[in-house]
């Protein structure tokens, strides 16, 4: 063990796995029981756990369930919730935290030039932004329900890089709001100011200069927190650098480095290093028995959320996942992507557990799909629940297909339907597929042989579609992705109050293979997805899913054109 040369302030581990982690590209998800289980494991290694946005209906129910279980267990850990700077978000946060004694509201608004230009439909002047921050923080601080109040000027490093004084003015407005609101409550605790490098833009030295500047101006009148992203590979080192050099206590991390784009610093690594150096001394976290289970807990957390290990590189760098982020990225890619398409990777949008109503409406508007705005919240909640169940994001193909059924009177049984299939491998290594189904109500059965499951399914269904339409459209595969989706047995998700949830001994023994295929037909691009414990069945299922939806979308959206969009 490396012993610290000098005693530093006790670090505060602020774990955001249940919030930031759910923005991980490629999709993670979990049932309500799985999220309660995961959070019970995580709280063993954190002082605070951030659970999501109560303004989101799905998150509200999840936060409520975790809160109730934590109260039953009498866990000595704080719960934090995320809120935009508006009365509705603050009110919903107060509702869900009302009876939890150790709670924190984490307010945020984007403050860099890029964010201020896209955040609101009518751009606000700097003075209006300052008043928004001052009044929102003041509102939260005046509510006795919240034991702590934190504020993040989203994209704070770029804000500082663009205009040092502007960042300081925003902090001053937030602190004034806190002080004004707190006069009604009389908390003895300081305001917490979080400095996020939201797009992973800064080096450690650059980020440190910003911290020094803030510390010189505000001294000990505020507590500082950091939240760094790994776009240039510095997030984990940043955690230790700001603690060692500047005494920043509040360290925001996730298990397994989960998070949007390339993730953030990891809770498990942070606990290990701070414990080794003697900086982390909280006996609840660093007892010998607890530390010995840190790696098994990390594996259990990742597997319960549907991840093995995060993909650290190209597949994640330019993906927006959270609904509140994607809406801005559509308007201005630079809000969340520092590279955009400069190096050949196009910024992309994923729809999953953290998607929002605006994100869905943007997609439907761009695809010229009509919908009832009043039905969008329920429709979006349904999509989120499906993404949680899948533990994968939803494709544009799937969203448009579901919207046409939900809002435009289309029927699932209309189009290409596969009722049964049987796939075998021949003695000489070829793949043979037999299918039965209907196309526009006409029954068919057919057999085909090719070199593999994806190829044989695409070739056979292409033939069936072309013969039925009397055309010779070419349908080509343009992308194929596979991912293991781990499975935690239901026996681990229930445990007696007062005992610890068990860590699975055979993690992943029932894991599924998830297959995503993207193919092109004329000018349209379509995606199919499936998961199954048998990888061959998953491959066939993904092609069937994509081509069935392709047929339906072409028929419903472009009745006179066999090669429509999506």
N, C-alpha and C positions, 0 to 999 in steps of 0.2 A: 504493500500500500504506500502511495505517495502522501506524505503528511504536509499539510499547508504550512508555509513559513509564517503567515500572519492570519489572524482571525478576520474574516470578512463578514458582512451582514448575511444572515441566513437567506438563501435563495428561496423564491416562491415559484413552485412549478405550477404553471397555468396550462393545463392540458386542453387542447382544442380538437381532439380526435373526433368527437361527436358533432363538431361544427365544421371546422376547416377540413378535417379528414374526409368528410362526405362530399367534398368538391374534387376528389381525386379522379383524374382522367381515367377512362376505361371502366369507371363505375365501381362503386362499392354500394352495399345496401344491407339491410337487416330488418327482420321483423321486430315488432315491439318487444317481445321477449328477449330476442338477441341483443337489442340495444340496452335493455336493462342489465342483462348479464355482462356485456362488455363494459359498461360504465362501472359496475360493481368491481370488476377487475382493475380498471384504470385508476379508480379512486385510491387504491392502495399505494400509488406512487405519485400522487399529485396533491397539492393543497387546494386547487380549484379545478373543476371540470366545466368547460363551456359546452352547452348542450344544443344550441341552435337558436332560431328566431321564433319567439312566441307568436308573432304576427302571422306566421305560416301555420295554417290549420293543422297540417300533419305534424309539424314540430311541436305544436302546442300540446297535443295528446301525448306525444313521446316524453316531453319534458315533465308533464304532469305525472306520468307513470314512474319515471325515474325519481322524481321528487318524493313521491309517496313511499317508494321502497327505501330510499335513503332515510326518510323519517322513521320508518319501521325499524331499520337497522341501527339508527342513531349514529350514523357515520359522521366522523369528525372531518368533514371536507366541505368546501364551499361550492355552490352551484352558481355559474354565470350564464346569462342569456344575452343574446345580441339584439340590438334594436337600432333602427334608423332614427334620424332626428325628426320625429313627428309624434304628435300626441297619441295616435292609435297604437304605434309600436310600444311606446312607453306604458300606456294603459294595459295592453295585453301582457307585457312583462310583469307589471305589478300584480295582475290577477294570478298568474301562474306561480309567482314567488311569494305570495302573501303569507303563507304559513311556514316558509322555510327560513330559519333564523339566520343562517350564514349565506347570504346571497349577494350577487353583484349584477348590475345592469351595465352592459358594455355598449355605449352609443358610438355611432360612426357616421361620417359623411366624407366623400371624396373631396380633396382640397387642391390637388395639383391642377395646372392649367388644363390638362387633358380631361380630368374628371369634372372640373367646374364647367367646362364647355359642353359636357354631355349629360350631366347628372339630372338636370331639370329641363322640362320642355321649353321654358323661357330662361335663358342664362341669368344668373343672379349677379349683382354687383358684389364686390368684396364686402362692403358694409352690410349688405343683406345676408351674406354668408356668416359674417361675424354675429349678427343678431340671431340667425337661425341656431347657431351653435350655443350662444349664450342662453337663449330662452329654452332650448331643449335640455341642456345640461341642468339649467336651473329648475326646470319642471321635474326632472328625475331626482335631483338632490333634495327637493322639497317634500318628497314622498318618503315617509318613515319606513315603508315596507323594505326599501333597499338599504342593506347594511353597508355596501360599498358602491361607488360610482366610478366608472372608467370611461374615458373618451378617446377615440382614435381619429385623427385626421388622416383618412385613407390616402395612401400614396404619399406619406409624409416626407420620405427622403426626396422625392422629385419636387415636392412643394418647397422644401428648404433649398434644394439645388437651384431652383428657378428664382426664388426670392426669400432670402433669410428672414427678412422682416415680416413677410406675410405669414410664415409658419408661426413665428412668435406672436403675432397679433391673434391668430386663431387660438393658440394656447391661452393667451390672456383672456380672450372672450370666454373660453370654456371654464377657466378658473374663476372668472367673475361670476359666471352662471352658477358654478358649484357653491361659491361662498354665499351668494345671495340666497339660493335655495336652502342651503344648510342652516341658515339662521332660524328657519322654522322647525328644524329637527334637532340640531345640536349634536351632530356626530362628533366624536373625538378623533376621527380618522381623517387623513389627508385625501385630497383628490388624486386619482390615479390617471396618469396621462400615458397612453400607449403610442409608441413610435413605430409604425409598420413600414417596412420596405415592401410594399404591396406587390410590386412587379419584379422584385429581386434585382434591383438596378445598381446597388452600391457595392463597393469593396468595403472591407472591414475598416480601413483607414478613413474612407469617406464617411461611412456611417458614424464612426467615432467622433469626427469633427462636428457633426450635427449634434450628437449627444453632449459634447463639451459646451457647445454654444447654448443649448437649452439649460444645462446645469448652471452656467454662469449667470443666466438671466433670472432663473427661478430658484436657485439654491435648493433648500430642503422644504420649500413650501408645497411641492408636489412629489408624489412617488412616480417613478418612471418604469415603464414596461416596454418590451420590444417584441416584434413579430416579423421575422425575416423570411423571405422566400429564396428558393434555391436555384433560380434561373441561371446564375453564373457560378453556382457551386459553393457559395459561402455561408449558407444558412446555419449549418451546425457550428462552424468556427465562430460565427458572429455571436452565438449564444454565450460561448465561453469568453470571448473577447470583451463583450460589454460588461459581463459580470466581473471579470478579473480587473479590467482597466478602470471602469467607471462605477462599479458598485451597483449596477442595475439589478434589482431584486426580482422583478416580475419577468419571468422567462416563458414565453408562449411556445409550446411544442406539441407534437402529435406522436402517437405510437407508430413506429415503422416509417416515420418521415412522410406520412400520408399528407395529401393536400393538393390544392389546385396547381396545375402545371407540374413543376418538378418537386413540389412539396416544400416542407419547412423543416426546421430542426426537430430531432426526434426526442421524445420523452425518455425512452429507454436509455439511449446513449447519454443524455444529459444527467439522468439519475446516476448512472454508472460512474461517470467522470467526477461529478461533484461529490459523490460518496467516497470515491477513492482518494480524493484530495482533502477530505475532511471538511469541506465547505457545507455539505448537506448533512445535518445532524439530527433532524427530526426523527425521534425513535419510532414513530409510527411507520415511517418509510424505510429507514436504514437498518432496521433490526436484521440480524443475520438470517433469520428464517424468511423474512420478506424478500430480501435481496436474492436469496437462493432461488426464488421462484420468478424473478424478473424476466428471464429469457423465455421460460415456458408461458408466462402470462402474455408476453409480446406475441408469441406464436398464436396463442388462443385468441387474442384480440383480432389479429389480422385474419385468421381463418374464419372467425365468426362474422366478420364483415365482408367476407368473400374475396379476400386477397391472399396471395401467397407472399410475394415480395413486390414492392412497387417497381414498375419499369422506370428506370432512372433517366432514360435518354430521349431519343428523337420522338417517340410516340406521344410524349407528354408535353413537350416544350411549348406548343402553340395552341393549347386547348382551353377554352373557357367552359366552366361547368355550372357554377352557381347562377341562378336566374338573374339576380341583381347585377352580376358581372357581365353576363352574356348580353343583356340589353344594351349596356354601354359599349361592349366590344363590337356589336353590330353597327352602332353609330360611329364609333371611332376605335379601330383596333388597338391604337396606342394606349388606350386606357388601361389595358391589362396585359399587353404583349410588347415587350421592348424590342423584339426582333421582327415581328410581323412576317412578311414574306421575303425579307432581304436575303436569306440564305436558302430559299427554295422550299420552305414548308409554309403552306397556307394556314392562317389562323382558322380554327374550326370550332364549332359549337356542339356541345353534348347536352342532351336532355336526360336528367336523372333525378335522384332523390332531392336535389337542391334546386331544381328548376322552378321558375315562377310564372305567373299568369302573363306578364308582359312578354316574357320570352316566347311563350306558346303563341300569343297573339301575333308577335313579329313574324314567327314562322308561317302561320296560316295566312297572314296578309301578303307576305312575299310569294306564297304559293297560290294566291288568289282562291283560297278556300273560304267560303262564307261560314259564319258562325254567329251564335247568339251571345253577345258579351256577358249577359247575366249568367249564362251557363258555363263560362270559362273557368271560374274558380273550382267548381265541382269537377269539371273535366280535367283540370290540371292536377287536382288532388288524386284523382284516379290514376293518372299517369305516374305520379310520384310513388303511389302504392305499388304499381306494377314494377317500376324500376327497383324499388326496395326488394320486392319478391325475387326479381331476376338477379339482383346484385350486379347489374350491368346497365349502361345507358340505353335509352330508346332511340331508334333511328328516325330520321325525318320521314322515311317511307311509312313506318309504323304510326307516327303521330298523325300524318295526313290521312292515312287509311282510317284510323279511329275517329278522326274529326268528321270525315265524310259520313260515317255511320251515325255518330252522335248528333250532328247538326244538319245533315242533308238527306236523311231518309234512306241511305243506302243499306243493303242487307248483306250480312256476312256470307250467306249461302249463294250469293250472286257471283258468278265468275268461275274460276278454276278451284276445284275442291279435290283434295286427295283423301280418300276414305281409308285406304290400306296400302301398305307397301311391304315388300320383302326383299332384303338385300343379302347377297352371298358372295363369297370369293371363290372363284374357280380354281381348279387344281393347277392351272398355269398362271395364277396371279392376277387375272382380270377380275373386275367387279361386275356382277350381274344384278339388275334391279327390275323388279316387277311392281307395277302400280295399278291401282283401281281408283276410279273417281268419276267426277262429272265436270264438264265444261259447258257453261251456260245451260245447264239442265240435261245435257246429253251425256249418257254414260260411256265410259271407255275403260279398257284394260290394255296394258301394253308391257312389253319386255325389251330391255336394251342392255348392252354390254359395253364397258369401256375400261379405262385404266384405273379409275378410282371413284370413291363415293361422290365427290363433288362433281366430277366430270360426267359420270353416268347420269346423275340426276338432272343436271343442266341440259345435257344433250337430249334426254328422253322428254323432259317437259317442253323444251324448245320445239321439238318435233310435233308434240301434241298441240301446242299453241299455234304453230305455223300451219299445220294441216287444217285445224279448225277455222282459222281466219283466211286460209287460202293465200298466204303471203310467204315470203322467204326472209323474214327479219333475222338479223344476226344478233345473238345475245352472247356477250363475252364477259368473262370474269376479269375484274380489274383489281380486286383486293380480297385477301383472305386472312383472317386473324383468329387465333385460338388462345384461349385462356382457361386455366384451371379455376373452377369456383369451388372452394373448400366448403365442407358441410360440418357443422357442429351438431352432434346428436341432441335431440330434444331433452334427453335425460339430464343434461347439464344446465338447462335453462331455468330449472326450478330448484330452489334450495330453501331450507328452513331458515326462518328469521333467527339471527344470532350466530349462524355458521357461515363459513366462507363458501362462495360458489366453487365447484371443483374444476380443476384444469383437466381437459381431456387427455387421456393417455394414448389414444390412437387418432390423433388429429388428421383429418382428411381421408379417412378410410372409405368414406362414402362420397368422395369428391366427384363433381361433375365436370365434363368438358363443355365449355361454351365456345360456339363457333359463330363468327360473323363473316358474311360474304357480301361483297359489293359487285354488282355487274351492270353492264351498260347495254341499252337497247335503243338504237337510234340516238337521239339527243338526250334521252332520259337515263338517270343513274338511280339504282334501287339497291336497298340493303335488306338482307334477311338475317335472322338470328335464331339460334336454338341452343338449348343445353340438355345434356343427358349423361348418365353414368357410362353409356357406351358411346365412344367417340364417333364411330361410324354412323350411328343413328342420329347423333347431333349434327353431323355434316349433311346428311340427307335432309333432316328437319330444317336446317338453316336455308338450304336452297329452295325447298318447298315453301317455306315462309316467305322468302323474298319474291319468288316468281309468282306465287299466288296473289300477293299484294300488288306486284307490278301489273299483272293482268287486270286486276280490279281497278287500279288507279287509271290505267290507260283507257279502260272502258268507261269509267265514270267521269273522268275529267276531259278526255279527248275522244269522244265517241266516233268521230270521223277520221281519227289518226291512230294507227296501230303502234306508234312509238312516242307516246306522250311523256310528260315529265314525271320524275320521281318514281 
